[in-house]
Amino acid sequence: MSLAKREIVLVQIAASESRYAWIRRQTDSTLRGEVEVDELGTLATRFADDAFCLLVSVATLAIHRVHVPGRHDAPGLRALPWLLEEKLGAAMQDMVTVPLASEGQFVWAAALEQAQLTRWQAPFLAAGIRLARIVPDALLLPMRDGAPTALRWQGGWLLRTGRWQGAQVDENWLSVWADAWRREAPDAPATGCYGDAPPDRPEWQTLPQQDALALLAQEAAHSRVSLLAERMPRRGLCAWRRPLYAAGVALALLFAWQGLSGWQLARQNDELNQQLQRLFRQRFPDRPLTNWQAEVRRATNQQARAGLTQWMSALPALPQGVTIQQFSWKSVPPQLRVVLAGEAAQLAQAQAVLERAFMLERLRDGSLLLLPAESL
């Protein structure tokens, strides 16, 4: 597709499963609106000569830098899906690998499941629209002189930390994410924030306020990134890889627990994988990794990941000095048991904070049982 061709940029509205926001930039004006999924055909008829570009959450895929010696042409990249599986430490069923960029002997590549691509395209194909591009949203956030940038987006925060690195973070977990990332990259320039920075991020530099969708659409006009380009399918899940797959799921949920969104699978790069291990040891110093993995597998077997993620998102920030030493999740009936560590006064304050979000029951062993409030 020629980038000079006029383009409609769409994104699914976070609070709705059937509604899209769209924008169409022109030389002297900008058209924009919202459309229900069953009205996409009308939009296609109205702009019959335009290309359609869909923005998707960077949290739905994994992006890694993979060592691929030799030429990075089609034959040379045939091993990329297997190399990426090794990098992830997991195998995704019907995985699709998309090369993004070549750097010397390394290739930046995205990995996601074919089923996810199919879900994104299905409503458009039903409306007679063949998407020209599918683009991870964080990779369209501008970077200023190599400095990270942040933007309020879809009820949370969109962050870009490198040319091929980014994250979508829930508002409640932004501080956890920002502190962890700063420990990983202490020498990185200060993050530039479009609009007002969060109160607890005084070190962020304020950039002019921007309309989020308009900003991303403007960058999309100059980007060639697409998850539809040069896809390399890797089908099947060998039996010997199943333990690795379970470990990958465990890392993905741990990533959600630390605030990097509940849908990320062994995220972004080697440094962040190492970060996960450190964060695990910091928050659960008394628990071996195998116990954590067993709990995650039980939650996964109950098909309760979505419920667990919902509870994690509702969990309020605890007072400074209070940590969650242990926790266990039960989906039926939904309940979360936590063991807090800290000074007595801080623990009392933490319990008061939790009581505002959950029904709270104190157990004899000192743990707290969080039961659903009406909002959960």
C-alpha positions as CSV (number, residue, x, y, z in Angstrom):
1,M,0.0,0.0,0.0
2,S,1.3,3.4,-0.8
3,L,1.6,5.6,2.2
4,A,0.3,8.5,0.1
5,K,-3.1,6.9,-0.2
6,R,-5.7,8.3,2.1
7,E,-6.2,6.2,5.2
8,I,-8.9,5.6,7.7
9,V,-7.4,4.7,11.1
10,L,-9.7,2.8,13.5
11,V,-9.4,1.5,17.0
12,Q,-11.9,-0.6,19.0
13,I,-13.2,1.5,21.9
14,A,-12.0,-0.1,25.2
15,A,-15.4,0.0,26.9
16,S,-17.2,-1.6,24.0
17,E,-16.7,-4.9,22.1
18,S,-18.7,-3.7,19.1
19,R,-17.8,0.0,18.6
20,Y,-14.8,1.6,16.8
21,A,-13.5,5.1,16.9
22,W,-12.2,6.3,13.5
23,I,-10.3,9.2,12.0
24,R,-9.5,10.3,8.5
25,R,-6.9,13.0,8.0
26,Q,-7.0,15.4,5.0
27,T,-4.9,18.3,3.9
28,D,-7.2,21.0,5.2
29,S,-9.4,19.1,7.7
30,T,-9.9,16.0,9.7
31,L,-13.0,13.8,9.7
32,R,-13.7,11.5,12.7
33,G,-16.4,9.6,14.4
34,E,-17.6,6.3,15.9
35,V,-19.2,3.4,14.2
36,E,-20.9,0.2,15.4
37,V,-19.4,-3.0,14.0
38,D,-22.5,-3.7,11.9
39,E,-22.1,-0.2,10.3
40,L,-18.6,-0.8,9.0
41,G,-19.9,-1.5,5.5
42,T,-21.5,2.0,5.4
43,L,-18.1,3.5,6.3
44,A,-16.4,1.5,3.6
45,T,-19.0,2.7,1.0
46,R,-18.6,6.3,2.1
47,F,-14.8,6.1,1.7
48,A,-14.5,3.5,-1.0
49,D,-11.1,4.5,-2.2
50,D,-9.4,4.7,1.2
51,A,-7.2,2.2,2.9
52,F,-8.2,0.9,6.4
53,C,-5.7,0.7,9.2
54,L,-6.6,-0.9,12.6
55,L,-4.7,0.0,15.8
56,V,-4.5,-2.9,18.3
57,S,-3.1,-3.0,21.8
58,V,0.6,-3.8,22.1
59,A,-0.3,-5.8,25.1
60,T,-1.8,-8.6,22.9
61,L,1.6,-9.6,21.4
62,A,5.2,-10.2,22.3
63,I,8.0,-8.3,20.7
64,H,11.6,-9.6,20.9
65,R,15.0,-9.0,19.5
66,V,16.3,-12.3,18.1
67,H,19.8,-13.2,17.0
68,V,19.5,-14.5,13.4
69,P,22.9,-15.0,11.7
70,G,23.1,-14.8,8.0
71,R,21.0,-13.0,5.5
72,H,17.6,-11.7,6.6
73,D,15.7,-12.6,3.5
74,A,12.8,-15.0,3.3
75,P,15.0,-18.2,3.3
76,G,17.2,-16.8,6.0
77,L,14.2,-16.0,8.3
78,R,12.6,-19.5,8.1
79,A,14.1,-20.4,11.5
80,L,12.7,-17.2,13.1
81,P,9.5,-18.7,14.6
82,W,11.6,-21.4,16.4
83,L,14.2,-18.9,17.6
84,L,11.4,-16.7,18.9
85,E,9.8,-19.7,20.7
86,E,13.2,-20.3,22.4
87,K,13.4,-16.6,23.3
88,L,9.9,-16.6,24.8
89,G,10.5,-19.9,26.7
90,A,7.1,-21.0,25.4
91,A,5.3,-22.1,22.4
92,M,2.1,-20.4,21.3
93,Q,-0.4,-22.6,19.5
94,D,-0.7,-21.5,15.8
95,M,1.8,-18.8,16.4
96,V,2.4,-16.2,13.8
97,T,5.8,-14.4,13.6
98,V,6.1,-11.0,12.0
99,P,9.6,-9.5,11.3
100,L,9.6,-5.8,12.1
101,A,13.2,-4.7,11.5
102,S,16.7,-5.9,10.9
103,E,19.7,-4.7,13.0
104,G,23.0,-6.3,12.0
105,Q,22.7,-10.0,13.0
106,F,19.5,-9.3,15.0
107,V,15.8,-9.2,14.0
108,W,13.0,-7.4,15.9
109,A,10.0,-9.7,15.6
110,A,6.4,-9.8,16.9
111,A,4.7,-13.0,17.9
112,L,1.0,-13.6,18.4
113,E,-1.6,-16.2,17.7
114,Q,-3.2,-16.6,14.3
115,A,-6.6,-16.8,16.1
116,Q,-6.0,-13.2,17.4
117,L,-5.3,-12.0,13.9
118,T,-8.5,-13.7,12.7
119,R,-10.6,-12.1,15.4
120,W,-9.3,-8.6,14.5
121,Q,-10.0,-9.0,10.8
122,A,-13.4,-10.9,11.0
123,P,-15.8,-7.9,11.4
124,F,-14.0,-6.0,8.6
125,L,-14.1,-9.0,6.2
126,A,-17.8,-9.4,7.0
127,A,-18.3,-5.8,6.0
128,G,-16.3,-6.3,2.7
129,I,-13.2,-4.5,4.0
130,R,-9.7,-5.9,3.7
131,L,-7.5,-4.2,6.2
132,A,-4.4,-2.7,4.7
133,R,-2.5,-2.7,8.0
134,I,-2.8,-3.8,11.6
135,V,-0.5,-1.8,13.8
136,P,0.4,-2.1,17.5
137,D,-0.6,1.2,19.1
138,A,2.5,1.8,21.2
139,L,4.8,1.7,18.1
140,L,3.0,4.8,16.8
141,L,3.7,6.9,19.9
142,P,6.4,9.5,18.9
143,M,9.8,9.4,20.6
144,R,11.7,12.7,21.1
145,D,15.4,12.3,20.7
146,G,15.3,8.7,21.9
147,A,13.4,9.6,25.1
148,P,10.5,7.5,26.3
149,T,7.0,9.0,25.9
150,A,3.7,8.5,27.6
151,L,0.1,9.2,26.5
152,R,-3.3,8.7,28.2
153,W,-5.0,6.2,26.1
154,Q,-8.0,3.9,26.3
155,G,-8.6,4.5,30.0
156,G,-5.0,3.9,31.0
157,W,-1.5,4.8,29.7
158,L,0.3,4.1,26.5
159,L,4.1,4.1,26.8
160,R,6.9,3.8,24.3
161,T,10.4,3.0,25.6
162,G,12.2,2.1,22.4
163,R,11.9,1.9,18.7
164,W,10.3,-1.5,18.9
165,Q,9.3,-1.5,22.6
166,G,6.2,-0.3,24.4
167,A,3.5,-1.1,26.9
168,Q,-0.1,-0.4,27.7
169,V,-0.6,0.0,31.4
170,D,-3.6,0.3,33.6
171,E,-3.9,3.5,35.6
172,N,-3.7,1.7,38.9
173,W,-0.4,0.0,38.0
174,L,1.4,2.8,36.3
175,S,3.7,3.6,39.3
176,V,4.7,-0.1,39.7
177,W,5.5,-0.2,36.0
178,A,7.4,3.1,35.9
179,D,9.5,2.3,39.0
180,A,10.4,-1.2,37.6
181,W,11.3,0.2,34.2
182,R,13.4,3.0,35.8
183,R,15.4,0.3,37.7
184,E,16.0,-1.5,34.4
185,A,17.0,1.6,32.5
186,P,18.4,4.1,35.1
187,D,20.3,6.1,32.5
188,A,17.3,6.6,30.1
189,P,16.2,10.2,29.5
190,A,13.2,11.5,31.4
191,T,9.9,10.3,30.0
192,G,8.0,12.9,28.0
193,C,4.3,13.0,28.9
194,Y,1.7,14.4,26.4
195,G,-0.4,16.5,28.8
196,D,-0.3,16.5,32.6
197,A,1.9,13.9,34.2
198,P,0.5,11.8,37.0
199,P,1.0,13.4,40.5
200,D,3.4,10.7,41.5
201,R,5.6,11.1,38.4
202,P,7.1,14.6,39.0
203,E,10.2,13.5,37.0
204,W,8.2,13.2,33.8
205,Q,8.6,16.1,31.4
206,T,5.3,17.7,30.2
207,L,4.8,17.9,26.5
208,P,1.9,19.8,24.8
209,Q,-1.5,18.1,25.2
210,Q,-2.5,16.0,22.2
211,D,-5.6,14.4,20.9
212,A,-4.6,10.7,21.4
213,L,-6.2,9.2,18.3
214,A,-5.2,12.1,16.1
215,L,-1.6,11.8,17.3
216,L,-1.4,8.1,16.6
217,A,-3.1,8.5,13.2
218,Q,-0.6,11.2,12.2
219,E,2.3,8.8,13.0
220,A,0.5,5.9,11.2
221,A,0.7,8.0,8.0
222,H,4.5,7.8,8.2
223,S,4.9,4.2,9.4
224,R,5.2,1.0,7.4
225,V,4.7,-1.3,10.4
226,S,2.0,-3.9,10.0
227,L,1.2,-7.3,11.6
228,L,-0.1,-8.4,8.2
229,A,3.3,-8.2,6.5
230,E,5.6,-11.2,5.9
231,R,3.9,-13.4,8.4
232,M,5.6,-16.7,9.3
233,P,3.2,-19.3,10.7
234,R,4.4,-21.8,13.2
235,R,1.7,-24.4,13.8
236,G,1.4,-27.1,16.4
237,L,2.5,-27.5,20.0
238,C,4.9,-30.4,20.6
239,A,4.3,-32.4,23.8
240,W,7.7,-31.6,25.2
241,R,7.0,-27.9,24.9
242,R,3.9,-28.0,27.1
243,P,5.8,-27.4,30.4
244,L,7.5,-24.4,28.7
245,Y,4.1,-23.1,27.6
246,A,2.8,-23.3,31.2
247,A,5.8,-21.4,32.4
248,G,5.2,-18.8,29.7
249,V,1.6,-18.4,30.9
250,A,2.9,-18.0,34.5
251,L,5.3,-15.2,33.4
252,A,2.5,-13.5,31.5
253,L,0.2,-13.4,34.5
254,L,3.1,-12.3,36.7
255,F,3.6,-9.5,34.2
256,A,-0.1,-8.5,34.7
257,W,0.4,-8.6,38.5
258,Q,3.2,-6.1,38.2
259,G,1.1,-3.7,36.1
260,L,2.2,-4.4,32.6
261,S,-1.4,-5.5,31.6
262,G,-3.1,-8.8,31.9
263,W,-2.6,-10.0,28.3
264,Q,1.1,-9.9,27.8
265,L,3.0,-13.1,27.2
266,A,6.7,-13.1,28.2
267,R,6.9,-9.4,27.2
268,Q,9.1,-7.2,25.1
269,N,12.8,-8.3,25.5
270,D,15.4,-10.1,27.5
271,E,15.8,-7.3,30.0
272,L,12.1,-7.3,30.9
273,N,12.1,-11.1,31.3
274,Q,14.9,-10.7,33.9
275,Q,12.9,-7.9,35.5
276,L,10.0,-10.3,36.0
277,Q,12.2,-12.6,38.0
278,R,13.5,-9.8,40.2
279,L,10.0,-8.5,40.8
280,F,8.8,-11.9,41.7
281,R,11.5,-12.4,44.2
282,Q,10.9,-8.9,45.7
283,R,7.1,-9.3,46.1
284,F,7.1,-13.1,47.0
285,P,10.5,-13.6,48.8
286,D,9.3,-16.6,50.7
287,R,7.7,-18.5,47.9
288,P,9.5,-20.8,45.3
289,L,8.8,-20.2,41.7
290,T,7.3,-23.7,41.3
291,N,4.5,-22.8,43.8
292,W,3.6,-19.7,41.8
293,Q,3.5,-21.6,38.6
294,A,1.2,-24.3,40.1
295,E,-1.3,-21.6,41.2
296,V,-1.2,-20.0,37.8
297,R,-1.8,-23.4,36.1
298,R,-4.8,-24.1,38.4
299,A,-6.2,-20.7,37.5
300,T,-5.7,-21.4,33.8
301,N,-7.3,-24.8,34.1
302,Q,-10.3,-23.1,35.6
303,Q,-10.3,-20.7,32.6
304,A,-10.2,-18.0,35.2
305,R,-7.5,-15.8,33.9
306,A,-9.9,-13.0,32.9
307,G,-11.5,-13.0,36.3
308,L,-8.1,-13.0,38.1
309,T,-7.0,-10.1,35.8
310,Q,-10.2,-8.2,36.7
311,W,-9.5,-8.6,40.4
312,M,-5.9,-7.5,40.0
313,S,-7.0,-4.4,38.2
314,A,-9.5,-3.6,41.0
315,L,-6.8,-4.1,43.7
316,P,-6.0,-0.6,45.0
317,A,-2.5,0.6,45.7
318,L,-1.4,-0.3,49.2
319,P,0.3,2.1,51.6
320,Q,4.0,2.5,51.4
321,G,5.8,-0.2,53.4
322,V,3.1,-2.8,52.9
323,T,3.7,-5.7,50.6
324,I,1.6,-8.7,49.5
325,Q,3.7,-11.6,50.8
326,Q,1.4,-14.4,49.5
327,F,-1.8,-14.7,47.6
328,S,-4.1,-17.4,46.2
329,W,-7.0,-17.1,43.8
330,K,-10.2,-19.1,43.6
331,S,-12.6,-18.6,40.8
332,V,-15.7,-20.4,42.1
333,P,-16.9,-18.7,44.2
334,P,-14.6,-15.8,43.3
335,Q,-12.3,-14.9,46.1
336,L,-8.7,-13.8,46.6
337,R,-6.7,-14.6,49.8
338,V,-3.7,-12.4,50.6
339,V,-1.1,-12.3,53.3
340,L,0.2,-8.8,54.0
341,A,3.6,-7.9,55.5
342,G,4.4,-4.6,57.2
343,E,4.2,-2.6,60.4
344,A,1.0,-2.9,62.5
345,A,-0.1,0.7,61.8
346,Q,0.5,0.3,58.1
347,L,-1.3,-3.0,58.0
348,A,-4.4,-1.4,59.6
349,Q,-4.3,1.3,57.0
350,A,-3.9,-1.2,54.2
351,Q,-6.9,-3.2,55.5
352,A,-9.0,0.0,55.4
353,V,-7.9,0.7,51.8
354,L,-8.9,-2.9,50.8
355,E,-12.3,-2.6,52.5
356,R,-13.2,0.3,50.2
357,A,-12.8,-2.0,47.2
358,F,-13.8,-5.5,48.5
359,M,-15.8,-7.2,51.2
360,L,-13.1,-8.2,53.6
361,E,-12.9,-11.3,55.9
362,R,-10.0,-11.8,58.4
363,L,-9.0,-15.4,58.7
364,R,-7.5,-17.1,61.8
365,D,-4.1,-17.6,60.1
366,G,-3.8,-13.8,59.7
367,S,-4.6,-13.7,56.0
368,L,-7.3,-11.6,54.5
369,L,-10.1,-13.0,52.2
370,L,-11.2,-10.5,49.6
371,L,-14.8,-11.2,48.4
372,P,-16.5,-9.5,45.6
373,A,-18.1,-6.1,46.1
374,E,-21.1,-5.1,44.0
375,S,-18.9,-3.5,41.4
376,L,-16.9,-6.8,40.7
